[in-house]
Amino acid sequence: MAASNTTAKSWARILCKLEVPLLIVVPLTLALCVYFNVAQAALLSLVVVIAALVVCAAGFETSRPALRQIMPIVVLAALAIAGRLLFAAIPDVQPVTAICIIAGIVFGRRSGFMVGALAALVSNMFLGQGPWTPWQMYAWGLAGYLGGVLYQYGAFKRSWTIYVWGFVLSFLYGFILDSFYVVGYVNPLTWQGALAAYGAGAAFNIGHAISTSLFLALIYAPWKRKLERIRRKYGEY
């Protein structure tokens, strides 16, 4: 039993050290594929994204969270899924990014990542799966992860900063998804074609950014208070 616990802790430390490098490698791979005009850029970048998702999920698993710690994450993911489906008729107007940020702030970076990844995976079972799904899992997972990291280092002490961060982060989400489209579907890949693709997504990204800030303004304070009570009751995450 002692040997098993030691092995689990060793794996947890390794996976923890791999999290940040793999999250950074994803956009770096995209940039390098574009720069060197890699023929299989879409496939290569997809493999890297999946590797990042696997490592982050495995890192969460090796931390051996108790059921009482998993349940709030599942509930938040379910709320994000329901919110996305409810607002599906309005392109990119959805509460998912806001909920991911709150999850990361209250329960930590790994929990925030899992909420975002689960929300994208499950909601796409209703809205349509495709090669974009791992990218959405990565982008929303990153939203939760960064929310947790920044809060840990003292960000968001003033309420307005969280609304600004939600606005900015929505554009980061849009940039990641637009970059996946550029690498995978703009052929031949030219600067003109890439700029046209990014321009076509600008209106959707603006709508996403505004809606995320509005959702945060509505739910951040009351949700944070209630979720922090749950965290204090059932232990740290």
C-alpha positions as CSV (number, residue, x, y, z in Angstrom):
1,M,0.0,0.0,0.0
2,A,2.8,2.4,0.9
3,A,4.6,1.6,-2.4
4,S,1.4,2.2,-4.3
5,N,0.9,5.6,-2.6
6,T,4.5,6.5,-3.3
7,T,4.1,5.6,-7.0
8,A,0.9,7.7,-7.2
9,K,2.6,10.7,-5.7
10,S,5.5,10.3,-8.1
11,W,3.1,10.3,-11.1
12,A,1.2,13.2,-9.7
13,R,4.4,15.3,-9.5
14,I,5.4,14.3,-13.0
15,L,2.0,15.2,-14.5
16,C,2.0,18.5,-12.5
17,K,5.3,19.4,-14.1
18,L,4.0,18.5,-17.6
19,E,0.8,20.5,-17.4
20,V,2.1,24.0,-18.1
21,P,4.6,22.9,-20.9
22,L,1.9,21.0,-22.7
23,L,-0.6,23.8,-22.5
24,I,2.1,26.1,-23.9
25,V,3.1,23.7,-26.6
26,V,-0.4,23.7,-28.2
27,P,-0.3,27.3,-29.5
28,L,3.5,27.0,-30.2
29,T,2.8,23.9,-32.4
30,L,0.2,25.9,-34.3
31,A,2.6,28.7,-34.9
32,L,5.5,26.5,-36.0
33,C,3.2,24.5,-38.3
34,V,2.2,27.8,-40.0
35,Y,5.7,29.1,-40.1
36,F,7.3,26.0,-41.6
37,N,4.2,25.2,-43.8
38,V,3.8,21.7,-42.4
39,A,1.7,19.5,-44.7
40,Q,-0.1,17.7,-41.8
41,A,-0.4,20.7,-39.6
42,A,-4.0,20.0,-38.6
43,L,-3.3,16.4,-37.6
44,L,-0.1,17.3,-35.7
45,S,-1.7,20.1,-33.8
46,L,-4.7,17.9,-33.0
47,V,-2.4,15.2,-31.5
48,V,-0.7,17.8,-29.3
49,V,-4.1,19.1,-28.1
50,I,-5.2,15.6,-27.2
51,A,-2.0,15.0,-25.4
52,A,-2.5,18.2,-23.3
53,L,-6.1,17.1,-22.5
54,V,-4.9,13.6,-21.4
55,V,-2.2,15.0,-19.2
56,C,-4.4,17.5,-17.4
57,A,-7.2,14.9,-16.9
58,A,-4.6,12.3,-15.6
59,G,-3.2,14.9,-13.3
60,F,-6.6,15.5,-11.9
61,E,-7.2,11.8,-11.5
62,T,-3.9,11.1,-9.8
63,S,-4.8,13.7,-7.1
64,R,-7.4,11.2,-6.1
65,P,-10.3,13.6,-5.4
66,A,-13.0,12.4,-3.1
67,L,-16.6,12.1,-4.4
68,R,-17.6,15.2,-2.4
69,Q,-14.9,17.1,-4.3
70,I,-15.9,15.8,-7.6
71,M,-19.6,16.6,-7.3
72,P,-19.3,20.4,-7.5
73,I,-17.2,20.0,-10.6
74,V,-19.8,17.8,-12.2
75,V,-22.6,20.2,-11.3
76,L,-20.7,23.2,-12.7
77,A,-20.0,21.3,-15.9
78,A,-23.7,20.4,-16.1
79,L,-24.7,24.0,-15.6
80,A,-22.2,25.1,-18.3
81,I,-23.6,22.4,-20.7
82,A,-27.2,23.4,-20.0
83,G,-26.3,27.1,-20.5
84,R,-24.7,26.4,-23.8
85,L,-27.6,24.4,-25.1
86,L,-30.1,27.0,-23.8
87,F,-28.3,29.8,-25.7
88,A,-27.4,27.7,-28.7
89,A,-29.6,29.7,-31.0
90,I,-27.5,32.8,-30.4
91,P,-24.0,32.2,-31.9
92,D,-21.3,32.5,-29.3
93,V,-23.5,34.0,-26.6
94,Q,-23.2,31.5,-23.8
95,P,-22.2,31.3,-20.1
96,V,-19.6,28.5,-20.5
97,T,-16.5,30.7,-20.3
98,A,-17.9,32.5,-17.2
99,I,-18.6,29.3,-15.4
100,C,-15.2,27.8,-16.3
101,I,-13.5,30.9,-14.8
102,I,-15.6,30.7,-11.6
103,A,-14.8,27.0,-11.3
104,G,-11.1,27.7,-11.6
105,I,-11.2,30.5,-9.1
106,V,-13.1,28.6,-6.4
107,F,-11.9,25.0,-6.8
108,G,-8.4,25.5,-8.4
109,R,-6.8,25.3,-11.8
110,R,-7.3,21.6,-12.4
111,S,-11.0,21.7,-11.5
112,G,-11.5,24.7,-13.8
113,F,-9.8,22.8,-16.6
114,M,-12.0,19.8,-16.1
115,V,-15.2,21.8,-16.0
116,G,-14.3,23.4,-19.4
117,A,-13.2,20.2,-21.0
118,L,-16.3,18.3,-19.9
119,A,-18.6,21.1,-20.9
120,A,-17.3,21.1,-24.4
121,L,-17.2,17.3,-24.8
122,V,-20.7,16.6,-23.5
123,S,-22.5,19.6,-25.1
124,N,-21.1,18.7,-28.5
125,M,-22.9,15.3,-28.1
126,F,-26.0,17.4,-28.7
127,L,-24.6,20.2,-31.0
128,G,-22.3,18.0,-33.1
129,Q,-18.9,16.4,-32.6
130,G,-16.0,17.0,-34.9
131,P,-12.3,17.8,-35.0
132,W,-13.1,21.1,-33.3
133,T,-14.2,19.3,-30.1
134,P,-10.7,18.8,-28.7
135,W,-9.9,22.4,-29.4
136,Q,-13.0,23.6,-27.6
137,M,-12.1,21.3,-24.7
138,Y,-8.6,22.8,-24.6
139,A,-9.8,26.4,-25.0
140,W,-12.5,26.2,-22.3
141,G,-10.3,24.1,-20.1
142,L,-7.6,26.8,-20.5
143,A,-10.1,29.4,-19.4
144,G,-10.7,27.5,-16.1
145,Y,-7.0,26.8,-15.6
146,L,-5.9,30.4,-16.1
147,G,-8.7,31.6,-13.8
148,G,-7.4,29.4,-11.1
149,V,-3.8,30.3,-11.6
150,L,-4.4,34.1,-11.7
151,Y,-6.6,34.0,-8.6
152,Q,-4.0,32.0,-6.8
153,Y,-1.5,34.7,-7.4
154,G,-3.8,37.5,-6.2
155,A,-5.7,38.6,-9.3
156,F,-9.3,39.7,-9.3
157,K,-9.2,41.5,-5.9
158,R,-11.4,44.1,-7.4
159,S,-14.7,43.0,-8.9
160,W,-14.3,44.8,-12.2
161,T,-11.1,43.0,-13.0
162,I,-12.9,39.7,-13.4
163,Y,-15.3,41.2,-15.9
164,V,-12.3,42.6,-17.9
165,W,-10.6,39.2,-17.7
166,G,-13.7,37.4,-19.0
167,F,-13.9,39.9,-21.9
168,V,-10.2,39.3,-22.8
169,L,-10.3,35.6,-22.3
170,S,-13.3,35.2,-24.7
171,F,-11.1,36.7,-27.4
172,L,-8.4,34.2,-26.5
173,Y,-10.9,31.4,-26.9
174,G,-12.0,32.8,-30.2
175,F,-8.4,33.1,-31.4
176,I,-7.6,29.5,-30.5
177,L,-10.7,28.2,-32.4
178,D,-10.1,30.5,-35.4
179,S,-6.4,29.4,-35.5
180,F,-7.6,25.7,-35.6
181,Y,-9.8,26.7,-38.6
182,V,-7.0,28.5,-40.4
183,V,-4.6,25.6,-40.0
184,G,-7.1,22.9,-40.8
185,Y,-9.3,24.5,-43.5
186,V,-7.6,27.4,-45.2
187,N,-5.9,25.8,-48.2
188,P,-3.6,27.1,-49.6
189,L,-2.6,28.8,-46.4
190,T,-1.8,32.5,-47.1
191,W,-1.8,35.6,-45.0
192,Q,-4.7,37.0,-46.9
193,G,-6.8,33.8,-46.3
194,A,-5.8,33.7,-42.7
195,L,-6.8,37.4,-42.1
196,A,-10.1,36.8,-43.9
197,A,-10.8,33.8,-41.6
198,Y,-10.0,35.8,-38.5
199,G,-12.0,38.7,-39.7
200,A,-15.0,36.5,-40.3
201,G,-15.0,35.4,-36.7
202,A,-14.6,38.8,-35.2
203,A,-18.3,39.5,-34.8
204,F,-18.8,36.2,-33.0
205,N,-15.8,36.8,-30.7
206,I,-17.1,40.2,-29.8
207,G,-20.5,38.7,-28.9
208,H,-18.8,36.0,-26.9
209,A,-16.7,38.6,-25.0
210,I,-19.6,40.9,-24.2
211,S,-21.9,38.0,-23.1
212,T,-19.1,36.5,-20.9
213,S,-18.7,39.8,-19.1
214,L,-22.4,40.1,-18.6
215,F,-22.8,36.6,-17.3
216,L,-19.9,37.2,-14.9
217,A,-21.6,40.4,-13.7
218,L,-24.7,38.5,-13.0
219,I,-23.4,35.3,-11.4
220,Y,-19.8,35.7,-10.2
221,A,-20.4,37.2,-6.8
222,P,-23.4,35.1,-5.6
223,W,-22.0,31.8,-7.1
224,K,-18.6,32.5,-5.6
225,R,-20.0,32.9,-2.1
226,K,-22.0,29.8,-2.3
227,L,-19.3,27.7,-3.9
228,E,-16.7,28.8,-1.4
229,R,-19.0,27.6,1.4
230,I,-19.1,24.2,-0.2
231,R,-15.3,24.2,-0.6
232,R,-14.8,25.1,3.1
233,K,-17.3,22.5,4.2
234,Y,-15.8,19.6,2.2
235,G,-12.1,20.6,2.3
236,E,-9.6,22.2,0.0
237,Y,-9.3,21.2,-3.6
